[in-house]
């Protein structure tokens, strides 16, 4: 008895080859080695041959005791492998041609494989919420989708997905991280960022779903996951407004948790760099409860490297419902596998800056000075620190502003309170002036140190980027401009560019216009509503 399989797979992948019979054979892993394991089961012993299908002619795999030889003949796009006795020949003689004709006839009588292939150069998916406002843009390049059936005599089907490039953009206006998810370096056409292949047996035994092979490969480059806090709440609001609870859930069909058998699981390693920038001013009130101050204190310190190790298992049995928990447990084990790596990857400068900023905000709120709080909030929303110089300048302005409000409040607050509430107001105003005289300069000083540390961090990031020759990732396209009527129209790069220019030239919080006019030339103009 002879059984064959692609090298590297488990025993479940063996295909039995009866004497004087023909079997169709397809590679389970199209990206692996083109080597066939042939198990020769004789009365005395079992022997496994390694057969190379790349060449043609008589293979070097021979067995003197069994008297077998392996021959490979190429016929167009199909290669025919044949086990023969030693005395037989596969030369181009009439007898050999007769054997080839017999093989072709047997192949024609078997099931013919059918393959459906879809190839797309570029695919763009825009995610728009109910307002409407564009939240995200998914960009796929060199998409290849294939579904094949009829392999191994019609018993096996195969699905394949290849992505040449993948990028997910954050399309919220004025976001600090415009690229949400993308590889750190773009791959060329010969090295796609994602490849997936899995095969499934069309016939199940005892209700067991058999997957001979599951193969997933991602680029060996590092993936960047950059999360700016407002996108989290925007996506949560988007999900809540889908109203999935309106979908009927009642059904008379009883679901059975099937057993799954996987011959080979091969998932490559994945390396991630995760960054989180918090934005307490845009966080929904009370959504995190007591955790909100903690998250604000941590701030942009969450810049860690995650390494998910390669997964390779053979002959695995599991229930369908246990797949998701098994994946979660594996990811969790990889995260805690090297705790020191996670600890040392924390951004100490970012944590220090965010903690000082949170303390500054707390002291500012103690002053109960509405004008001071409003002015400070606007300045925090409009600050952009690009280096040490920016940090020192803006920090000095914040400190001077805190001192000015604290000193001027000693004179203005008692007078204002006395004018409104008389003698009792005078006492209350003196108390507010005393508190403001202390906490407002302290708030300014904390802002000075926080912004200076921010500047140091920004300068260090620039230096590291220059040394590594890395450029900041950019959006594939500008966010979609949506008119005041809320109707989604075909994407216009002109309108999108005009919207970006308006938002960059004016503070978004102070912008009161309902439209922006931008002139592209002497003969055209357009309106970009938002």
N, C-alpha and C positions, 0 to 999 in steps of 0.2 A: 504494500500500500504506500502511495506517495501523497504527501500533503504539502502545500505551498502557502507562503505568506510573505508580506514585505518585511524585510529585516527590521528588528527593533520593536515589533508588536508582540502581544501576548498570544497564548495558545488559542484564544477565542477567534483569532483572525485566520487560523489555518483553513484552507480550502482543500477538501479531499479530491484526489484525482484517481478515478477508477481506471483499471486497465482498459486500453483501447477506447478511451473517452476523451472528450475535449471540454475544457472549461475556459470561460472568459475571466480575465484577470485585469484589474485596474489598480493603480497605486493609491493606497489609503492616504499616504502623505505625499502630495505632489512635489513638496519642497525638500524631501529627505533623500537619502541615498537610494539609488535605483538598484538595490540588491534584493534578491529573492532567497529566502530560507526554504530549502526543500528537505523535508523530513522523510527519510526512507525507512519504512517499517518492515523489517525482515524477520524471519523466524529466530535468528540468532541475536540480533542487536538492532538498535535504532541509531541512524546516522543522519546528521544535519549537514547539508551542503550549502555553501554560500555561492550563489550564482549571479554573475554580472550580466544584466540585460542590455547594457550599453553597447557591447560588441556583438558581432555576428560570427557564425561558424561554430565549430566544435568547442565547447567550453573545456576549461582545464579540469573541471570537477569530474573525476572518474573514480570508479571503485572496481578494483580487480576481482574482488570476491563476488560482487553482485553482477558484474559485467554490464554496467550501465554507463551511458554517455548522455550528455545534455547538448542539444544543438539549438542555435538561434538563427532564424531566417527572417529577414526584413521584407515585408510586402507592403509598399506604400507607407501609410501612416501606422501600420500595425506590425508588431513584431511577434513572431510565432516561436515559442519554445517547445522543444520536443525531447522527451526521454526515450532513448532507444537502446537496444542491445548493442554490444560492442561490434558485432559483425555487420550490423546494418550501417548504411551510409546515407548522408544527407547531401551528397554531391548532386549537381544538376544533371542527373541521368533520368531516363524515362521512369525508372522506379521511384526516384526522388520526386519527380514532377507529379507522379501519381499520388504520392503521400501528401504533397502540398495541396493538390486539388481536393483530396479528401478533407484536409484541414479547413480549406476555404468553404467547402460545402457544409461542414459541421458548424462553422461560425455563422454562416448565413441562416441555418436552421434555428440557431439560438436567438434569444431576445436581443433586439437591436437597441443599443443605448441611445437615449434622447437627452439632449442638453439645451437648456434655455440660457442665453447669455444676454445681459444688459450692461452696456458700457456707456458711462456719462463722463464728459470732460470736466464740467464744473456744476455743482449743485449748491444752491443757497437757500436756506430756510430762515425766514424772519419770524420771530416770536413777538406777537403784539397782544397787549392785554385789552381789557374791556373799556378803557377810557376813551379812545385808544391811544397807546403809547408803546413804541418799540422797546422791548426789554433786552433782547438778545438776537444775535445773528449767527447761525451755524453755517460754516463754509466747508464743503467737501470737494476734493479735487481728485481726478482720475479714479472714479468709482467703477468697480468691476463686481458684478453680481452674477453668479452662475448657479443653476440648479440642474443636476444630472440625475437620471434614473435609468434603470435597466442594466446596471453593472452586475457582474458575477452571476450571469444567467437570469437577470431580472430581480435579484434578491436584495440589492443594495442601491440606495440613493445617496447623493452627495450635494452639500450646499457649500458655496464658497463666496466670501466677501473680502475685497481688497480695497483699501483707501490709500491713495497716494499722499494725501495731506488732509489734516483736520485742524480746524481752528474755530473756537467759540468766542465771540466778542461780547463784551458788556456795552450795550447801546444806551445806557442811561446818560443824560447830559452831565458834563463836568465831572465825570468819574475819575478817580485817581488811577484806576487800573482798567484801561480800555479793553485789554485782552484777558478773557476769563480763563481759557484753557487752550493750550497749544504746545507743540514740541519746542524745546529751546532752540533747536536748529532745524531748519527745513531740510527734508530729505530729497534726494534726486529721484528720477523716474524709475531707476532700477532698485530702489530701496524704499518701498512704501512704508508708511507709519503704522499700518494695521493690516493684518492678514488673519483670516479665520476660515477654517475648514472643518466640517464635521460630516460624518457618514452615519447612516441609519439603516438597519435591516428592515425591509418591508414586511417580512414575516416574523412574527414573535412566537416564542415557545413558552407555553404555560403563562401567558399574559405578561411576560418580561419584555420590556422595550430594550433592544440591543443597539448600542452605539459603538461600532468597532473603533472609531477614532474621533477624538476631539482635539483640535490643534488651533492654538491662538498665538500669534506673534505680533509684538509691537516693536517700534523702533528702539534701538539701543541708546538713543539720545534721551536726555532728561526731559520730562514733561513739566510745564509750569502751570500751576493752579493758583491764580491771583484773584482773591475774593475781596471786593469792597463791600462793606456791610449793607449799603442800601440795596444792592442787587438781591440779597437774601430776602429782605422783606418784600421787595417787588415780586419775586417769584412765589413767595408764600401767599401773597394777596392774589396773584394770578391763579394759583392752584385752588384757593378757596372760592374763587368766582367761577370755577368750572362747573360747580354744582354736580359733582359726580354722584351724589346721593339720589339724584332724580332718575338715574338709570335703574330699571327694574332688576331686582335681585332675586325674586322668587322664581323657582324652577322645580319641576317635577322630576328632573333627572338627578339620580344619586351619583355623586362623584366618587370615584375609586382612586385611592392613592397608589399608582402603579409602581412596580419595582423596576429599576433601571440598571442595566449592566453596561459598563463602559470598558472597552478593551484597552484603550490607551488615552490618558489625559496628558496633554503636553501644552503648558502655558508658560510663556517666557517671563523673565523678570521685568518688573516695572519700577522705574525710578521717578519720583515726584519731588518737586520743590513747591511747598505750599506756603502762601503768604496771605495774611489777613490784615486789612486796614479797617479799623472801627470808625464809626461816624455817629457818636451819641446824639448829635443834634437832629439826625434824620431817623432815629430809632423810634418806633411806636411806643407811646407812653405806657409804662407798666407791663410791657410784654414779657420781660425777663424777670420781673420781680426783684428779689434780693441779688440775683446774679448780674443785674445790669451794671452796678458799680464795679464789680470784679472784672467783667469783660472790658469796661472802659479803662480800668487800671492796667490790664494786660496790653490793650491797644494793639499796635502793630508789632508786638513782640513775637507773634505767631508766624515765624518764618523758619520752617523746619524742612528737613529732607526726609522723605519716606522711601524706603526700599522694600518692595514686595518681591520676595524670592521666587525663583522658578518652581513650578509645580509639575511633577511627573509621576503618575501612578498607572499601574496596570491592573486589569481585572478587578474593577471596583463595582460593588453592588450597593445600591442605596435606594431609598424611597424618594419619589419626586419631591415630596414636601420637605425633605431634609437637605436639599441642595442649597437653598438660600442660607440657612443657618450654618452650613459647613463652610460656605464662602466667607461669611462674616467672621467665623471663628478663626479661619486661616489668616485673614487680614489683621485681626486683633493680635494674633500670635506674632505676626511679622512686626507689628508696631512696637510691641513690648520686648521683642527679641534683643534689641540693643538699646536699653534706656539711656545710656550715656550719650549715644549719638543724638537722641532727641533733646537731651538736656543742653548739650553744647551747641546745638543748632539754633537755640532760642536767641533772638535778637536782644541783647542786653541793652543796647542804646535805645532801641524802640520801647522796651519796657520802662526804662528810666524816664524817657520823654513823656510817655503816656501817663505814668504815675504822677509826675509833676504837673501835667496839664489837668488831671482830675483833681488834684489838691488845689490848684489855682482856681478851678471852677467852684469848688466847695467854699473857699474863702470869699470869693466874689459874691456868692449867694448869701453869705452871712451879713454882708453890708446892707442888704435889702434896698439897694439903690437901683431903681428901675432903669434910669438913664445909663448908668454904668454897665449894668447887665446887658442891656440891648446893644450898646455900642461894642462891647466885648464879643457878644455872640456874632455880630456881623463881621467883625474882624477875623474871628476864628474860621468862619465859613469861606472867607476870601483869601486866606493865606496860602501861598505856594512857596515852599522852602526848597531851593535848589542847591544850596551850599552853605558853608560856614558864614560867609558874608551876609547872606539873606537872613540867617538865623540871628546873628548879632544885631543887625539893624532893626529887624522887626521885634526882637526881644527888648531892645532898648526903648523902642516906642511904647511897647506894652508896659514896661516898668515906669517910664515917665508919665504915662496916662494914669497908672494906679496911684502914683504919688500926687499928681495934680488933683485927682478927684478926692483923695483922702484929705489933703490940706484945704482945698476949697470947701469941702463939706463941713469943716469946723465952723465956717462963717455962714454958709447958706442954709444948712439944714435946720439949725435952731430958729433962724428968722422965718423960714417957710412954715415950720410947724407952729410957731407962735402966731403967725398971721392966720392960720387956719383954725387952731384950737385954743388960742389964748395961752394962759399960764401953764396949763397941763401940757399943751403942745410944745411949749418951750422946753420943759423938762424932757419930754420924749425926744425932741430934736437934739438936745445936748447928748442924750444917750446914743442916738443913731450916729451923731458926729464923732463921738469917741470911738465907737466900734469901727466906723468907716475909716477913721484916721489910722487904725491899726491894721485892719484886714485888707483894705484896698492896696496899700503899698506891698503887703506880703503877697497878695495875688499877682501883682505886677512883677515882683521879683521871681516868683515861681514860673511865670510865663517866660521871663527872660532866660532862665536856666533851661526850661523845656524847649524853647525854640533854638537855643544854642546847641543843645544836644541833637535836635532834629537836623540842624545844619551840618554838624559833624557826621551824622549818619549818612546824609545825602552825599556829602563829599567822599566818604569812604566807598559808598556804592558806585559813584562815578569812577573812582580810581580802580576798583576791582573790575568794573565793566570794561574800562580802557585796557587793562592788562590782559583780560580774557578775550578782547576783540569782540565783545558782545554789544549789540545794539538793542535799544528798547523795542519791544514788539509793538506793532501798529495794527489798527483795525483794518479789516479788508475793505470796508467802505464806511462812510459817515452814517450816523443814525438817520433813520427815515424821518422826513419832515411831513407831519400830518396837519391838514388844514383844519380850520375852526369847525367845519361841518362834520368832522369825524369820519369822513368817507376815505377808505383806503384806495389809493390810486397807484398807478405804476411808479416804481421808484425813480426819482429824479435826482441826479447828482448835483445839479445846480441848486435846487431847493435845499438839499441836505447841507451843501457847503455854506449857503447863506445862513442857515440856522446855526451852524457851528460858529460862524463869524460873529453873529449877534451875541451868542452866549459867551464867547471869549472876550468880547469888547465891553460887555456890561455884566455887572454882578447879577447872577440869576435871581437872587432873593429880592433885589430892588427893581427888577425889570417889570414895568407896568404896561408895556406895549402889547398889543394883541397881534401884531404882525411886524415883519421886518422887511424892508425893501433893499434889495442888493442889485447893483447895476453891474452886469457882466461886460457890456460893451456900450457903444453909443446908440445902438439900435434895439437893444432888448433890455427888459427888466422883468422881474418876477416877484411874487409875494410868497413868503414862507410863513405860514401860520403855525402857531403853537400855543 
